[in-house]
Amino acid sequence: MTARPEISAILCTLDRGPDIEATVASVLDQELARERFELLLVDNGSQPDNRALLERLAARHAPTVRYVREDQRGLSHARNRGIREARAELLVFADDDARVTPTWLSTYLCAFTADPAVAVLGSAVELVHEVEPPGWLEPWLLPYLGAFDRGPKPRPLDVLDCPRGGNMAFRREVFRRIGGFSPAFGRRPGSLISLEEVEICQRAVAAGFRLGYVPGAPLLHLVERYRYENDWFRRRLHWQGRSLALFDALHGGRLRLLLRLPGQLRRTLLRSGLRRQVPFGYVLGALRLVGGLDRVPNAAPPAV
């Protein structure tokens, strides 16, 4: 590939196995001509068999597909490696358990072209259930599985309602100005810490960039059966609270933690079941941060 692509799709993956082939096939099956985009497979430390599979996929679909290895574990490390390796000025991220539609890349490309002022875009994330969802899975829980839809028309977004990490796109200028994803956030082995997209959107908005939602680039997100186990959901919600506490510590300091702690403690005492887990996670995370058991991340994100 000699000409620089107009848009780069970045797919971070870790030991997804043969299922990754369907995800790659959906990205390649775009209405946008292949010479106009590239796909980076960022391997975040897969086992040898899975690494070999990714390398074969890249070789089979070269030069459109490229394989990149990032051994430092963590989703944010993998995404930052993808940013560094990408050749286009527009970058789109998807998860390795997703399927994208044929209009995915062209929709983002057209939206960025039509509105030069918008710098970060997201589109819908629709859930595909591997098994029948349990009866206790209420609608308020679906966003914790990645569900996101803001309707059939383009609209502005803000930090509190920003694009979801599994389907988001950026102008490279954002990363030049504010750096990459903070490694303190984003899934990594042994941790369900989240909010990496909220944290980077917070910095983007503070730097004057605009966020937006665009229909027409939906992504189908596979919900695997283990995510319907009550214990997994309890941990997911608990880590959401821990993530919120870490976010507040980074962007508001100890004072914000102390101001929010009484309200979160009250919610912990008044709620039960799954609804208790987010405030309980916040209380525990805040106490660990205030007490010095956990470290507040560096406010300066990594350059990419």
C-alpha positions as CSV (number, residue, x, y, z in Angstrom):
1,M,0.0,0.0,0.0
2,T,1.7,3.1,-1.2
3,A,-1.0,5.8,-1.1
4,R,-1.9,7.0,2.4
5,P,-5.4,5.7,3.4
6,E,-8.1,8.1,4.3
7,I,-9.3,6.2,7.4
8,S,-7.7,3.6,9.6
9,A,-9.7,1.0,11.5
10,I,-8.0,-0.2,14.7
11,L,-9.0,-3.6,16.1
12,C,-7.4,-4.4,19.4
13,T,-7.5,-8.1,20.3
14,L,-6.4,-10.6,22.9
15,D,-6.8,-14.4,22.4
16,R,-10.2,-14.0,20.6
17,G,-9.5,-17.2,18.6
18,P,-11.2,-18.1,15.3
19,D,-14.1,-15.8,16.0
20,I,-11.9,-12.8,15.1
21,E,-12.1,-13.9,11.4
22,A,-15.8,-12.9,11.3
23,T,-15.0,-9.5,12.8
24,V,-12.2,-8.9,10.2
25,A,-14.4,-10.1,7.4
26,S,-17.1,-7.5,8.4
27,V,-14.5,-4.7,8.4
28,L,-13.2,-5.7,5.0
29,D,-16.8,-6.0,3.6
30,Q,-17.2,-2.2,3.3
31,E,-18.8,-0.2,0.5
32,L,-15.7,2.0,0.8
33,A,-13.0,0.9,-1.7
34,R,-10.2,-1.0,0.0
35,E,-7.5,1.3,-1.2
36,R,-9.2,4.1,0.8
37,F,-8.8,2.4,4.2
38,E,-6.6,0.1,6.3
39,L,-7.2,-2.3,9.1
40,L,-4.7,-2.7,12.0
41,L,-4.9,-5.9,14.1
42,V,-3.3,-4.8,17.3
43,D,-2.4,-8.0,19.2
44,N,-2.2,-7.3,22.9
45,G,-0.2,-10.4,23.8
46,S,-2.1,-13.4,22.4
47,Q,-0.9,-16.9,22.8
48,P,1.1,-18.4,19.9
49,D,-1.8,-20.1,18.2
50,N,-3.9,-17.0,18.2
51,R,-0.9,-14.8,17.2
52,A,-0.3,-17.1,14.2
53,L,-3.9,-16.8,13.2
54,L,-3.8,-13.0,13.2
55,E,-0.5,-13.0,11.3
56,R,-2.2,-15.3,8.6
57,L,-5.2,-13.0,8.4
58,A,-2.9,-10.0,7.8
59,A,-0.9,-11.8,5.2
60,R,-4.0,-13.1,3.4
61,H,-5.5,-9.6,3.2
62,A,-2.3,-7.5,2.7
63,P,-1.8,-4.7,2.2
64,T,-5.2,-3.6,3.6
65,V,-4.7,-5.5,6.8
66,R,-1.6,-5.1,9.0
67,Y,-0.6,-7.0,12.1
68,V,0.9,-5.1,15.1
69,R,2.1,-6.7,18.4
70,E,1.8,-4.8,21.7
71,D,3.0,-6.8,24.6
72,Q,2.3,-4.3,27.3
73,R,-1.1,-5.5,28.5
74,G,-4.1,-3.3,28.7
75,L,-6.7,-2.0,26.2
76,S,-5.3,1.6,26.4
77,H,-1.8,0.5,25.7
78,A,-3.1,-1.5,22.7
79,R,-5.2,1.5,21.4
80,N,-2.2,3.8,21.8
81,R,0.0,1.4,19.8
82,G,-2.7,1.4,17.1
83,I,-2.7,5.2,17.0
84,R,1.0,5.3,16.5
85,E,1.0,2.7,13.8
86,A,-2.0,4.0,11.8
87,R,-1.3,5.9,8.6
88,A,-4.6,7.9,8.2
89,E,-5.7,11.1,9.7
90,L,-9.1,9.6,10.7
91,L,-9.0,6.7,13.2
92,V,-11.9,4.4,14.0
93,F,-11.9,1.8,16.9
94,A,-13.9,-1.4,17.2
95,D,-13.9,-4.3,19.6
96,D,-12.7,-7.8,18.6
97,D,-16.1,-9.3,19.4
98,A,-18.0,-7.0,17.1
99,R,-19.5,-7.1,13.6
100,V,-19.7,-3.8,11.6
101,T,-22.0,-2.9,8.8
102,P,-20.9,-2.2,5.2
103,T,-21.5,1.5,5.7
104,W,-19.4,1.7,8.9
105,L,-16.3,3.4,7.5
106,S,-18.0,5.5,4.8
107,T,-20.4,6.9,7.3
108,Y,-17.6,8.1,9.6
109,L,-15.6,9.4,6.6
110,C,-18.6,11.4,5.3
111,A,-19.5,12.8,8.7
112,F,-16.0,14.1,9.3
113,T,-15.8,15.6,5.9
114,A,-19.2,17.3,6.2
115,D,-18.4,18.9,9.6
116,P,-14.8,20.0,10.0
117,A,-15.5,21.2,13.5
118,V,-16.4,17.8,15.0
119,A,-13.4,15.9,16.2
120,V,-14.8,12.8,18.0
121,L,-17.7,10.7,16.7
122,G,-19.6,7.7,17.8
123,S,-22.5,5.6,16.5
124,A,-24.9,2.9,17.8
125,V,-23.8,-0.3,19.5
126,E,-26.4,-3.0,19.2
127,L,-26.3,-6.1,21.4
128,V,-26.3,-9.6,20.0
129,H,-26.9,-12.2,22.7
130,E,-25.1,-15.5,22.6
131,V,-27.7,-17.0,24.8
132,E,-31.1,-16.0,26.1
133,P,-30.6,-13.1,28.5
134,P,-31.6,-13.9,32.1
135,G,-34.8,-12.6,33.6
136,W,-33.0,-10.3,36.0
137,L,-31.3,-8.4,33.2
138,E,-33.3,-5.2,33.4
139,P,-33.0,-2.4,30.8
140,W,-30.9,-0.2,33.0
141,L,-28.1,-2.8,32.9
142,L,-27.8,-2.9,29.1
143,P,-25.4,0.1,28.9
144,Y,-23.0,-1.8,31.1
145,L,-22.8,-4.4,28.3
146,G,-22.1,-1.7,25.8
147,A,-25.5,-0.8,24.4
148,F,-25.7,2.7,23.0
149,D,-28.2,4.4,20.6
150,R,-29.0,8.1,20.3
151,G,-31.5,7.9,17.5
152,P,-31.8,8.3,13.7
153,K,-30.4,11.8,13.4
154,P,-26.9,13.3,14.0
155,R,-26.6,15.2,17.3
156,P,-23.9,16.7,19.5
157,L,-22.7,14.7,22.5
158,D,-21.0,15.7,25.8
159,V,-18.6,14.1,28.3
160,L,-21.5,12.6,30.3
161,D,-22.9,11.0,27.1
162,C,-19.9,10.4,25.0
163,P,-19.2,7.8,22.2
164,R,-18.8,4.2,23.5
165,G,-15.3,2.7,23.3
166,G,-16.3,-0.1,21.1
167,N,-17.5,2.2,18.3
168,M,-15.8,5.6,18.2
169,A,-13.8,7.6,15.7
170,F,-11.3,10.5,16.1
171,R,-9.4,13.0,14.1
172,R,-5.7,12.4,14.6
173,E,-5.3,16.1,15.7
174,V,-7.1,15.1,19.0
175,F,-4.2,12.8,19.9
176,R,-1.6,15.3,18.7
177,R,-3.0,17.9,21.1
178,I,-4.0,15.9,24.2
179,G,-2.1,12.6,23.9
180,G,-3.4,9.1,23.9
181,F,-5.6,6.9,26.1
182,S,-4.7,6.9,29.8
183,P,-3.3,3.5,30.7
184,A,-4.9,3.9,34.2
185,F,-8.2,3.2,32.5
186,G,-9.3,0.5,30.1
187,R,-9.6,-3.3,30.6
188,R,-6.6,-5.3,31.5
189,P,-6.0,-8.7,33.0
190,G,-7.5,-9.0,36.4
191,S,-9.4,-5.7,36.2
192,L,-12.7,-4.5,34.7
193,I,-11.8,-0.9,35.1
194,S,-13.5,1.2,32.4
195,L,-14.2,4.8,31.4
196,E,-11.2,5.1,29.1
197,E,-13.4,6.7,26.5
198,V,-15.0,9.1,29.0
199,E,-11.6,10.1,30.3
200,I,-10.2,10.9,26.9
201,C,-13.4,12.7,25.9
202,Q,-13.1,14.8,29.0
203,R,-9.6,16.0,27.9
204,A,-10.8,16.5,24.3
205,V,-13.7,18.8,25.4
206,A,-11.4,20.7,27.8
207,A,-9.1,21.3,24.8
208,G,-11.9,22.7,22.7
209,F,-12.8,19.7,20.6
210,R,-16.5,18.8,19.8
211,L,-18.1,15.4,20.2
212,G,-20.9,14.1,18.0
213,Y,-23.2,11.1,17.3
214,V,-23.8,9.9,13.8
215,P,-26.3,7.3,12.7
216,G,-25.5,4.9,9.9
217,A,-22.4,3.3,11.4
218,P,-23.9,0.8,13.9
219,L,-21.8,-2.0,15.3
220,L,-23.1,-5.4,16.5
221,H,-21.6,-6.3,19.8
222,L,-21.6,-10.0,20.8
223,V,-22.5,-10.5,24.5
224,E,-21.0,-13.8,25.5
225,R,-22.7,-16.1,28.0
226,Y,-20.3,-15.6,30.9
227,R,-21.5,-11.9,31.1
228,Y,-24.9,-13.1,32.1
229,E,-23.5,-14.7,35.3
230,N,-24.6,-12.7,38.3
231,D,-21.1,-12.7,39.8
232,W,-19.6,-11.2,36.6
233,F,-22.2,-8.4,36.6
234,R,-21.6,-7.7,40.2
235,R,-17.9,-7.3,39.4
236,R,-18.6,-5.2,36.3
237,L,-20.8,-2.7,38.3
238,H,-18.3,-2.7,41.2
239,W,-15.5,-1.8,38.9
240,Q,-17.7,0.9,37.3
241,G,-17.8,2.6,40.7
242,R,-14.0,2.1,41.1
243,S,-13.5,3.7,37.7
244,L,-15.7,6.7,38.6
245,A,-13.7,7.3,41.7
246,L,-10.4,7.1,39.8
247,F,-11.8,9.5,37.2
248,D,-12.9,12.0,39.9
249,A,-9.4,11.7,41.6
250,L,-7.7,12.5,38.3
251,H,-9.9,15.3,37.1
252,G,-11.1,16.8,40.5
253,G,-8.5,15.7,43.0
254,R,-9.0,14.7,46.6
255,L,-11.5,17.4,47.3
256,R,-14.0,16.1,44.7
257,L,-13.6,12.6,46.1
258,L,-14.4,13.8,49.6
259,L,-17.3,15.9,48.5
260,R,-18.9,12.9,46.6
261,L,-18.1,10.3,49.2
262,P,-21.0,10.9,51.6
263,G,-23.6,10.6,48.8
264,Q,-22.1,7.5,47.5
265,L,-21.9,6.0,51.0
266,R,-25.6,6.8,51.5
267,R,-26.5,5.1,48.3
268,T,-24.5,2.0,49.3
269,L,-26.4,1.8,52.6
270,L,-29.9,2.4,51.0
271,R,-29.6,0.1,48.0
272,S,-29.3,-3.6,47.6
273,G,-28.4,-6.2,45.1
274,L,-26.9,-5.1,41.8
275,R,-28.0,-1.5,42.4
276,R,-25.6,-1.3,45.3
277,Q,-22.5,-2.3,43.5
278,V,-21.6,1.0,41.7
279,P,-21.8,3.3,44.8
280,F,-20.1,0.6,46.9
281,G,-17.3,0.4,44.3
282,Y,-17.0,4.2,44.4
283,V,-16.7,4.3,48.2
284,L,-14.1,1.6,48.2
285,G,-12.1,3.1,45.4
286,A,-12.3,6.6,46.9
287,L,-11.1,5.3,50.3
288,R,-8.2,3.5,48.7
289,L,-7.2,6.6,46.7
290,V,-7.5,8.9,49.7
291,G,-5.6,6.5,51.9
292,G,-2.8,6.0,49.4
293,L,-3.4,2.3,48.8
294,D,-4.1,3.1,45.1
295,R,-2.2,5.7,43.1
296,V,-3.8,8.6,41.3
297,P,-2.7,8.3,37.7
298,N,-0.4,10.8,36.0
299,A,-2.4,13.7,34.6
300,A,-0.1,13.8,31.6
301,P,-1.3,11.1,29.1
302,P,1.2,9.3,26.9
303,A,2.2,11.0,23.7
304,V,1.3,9.0,20.5
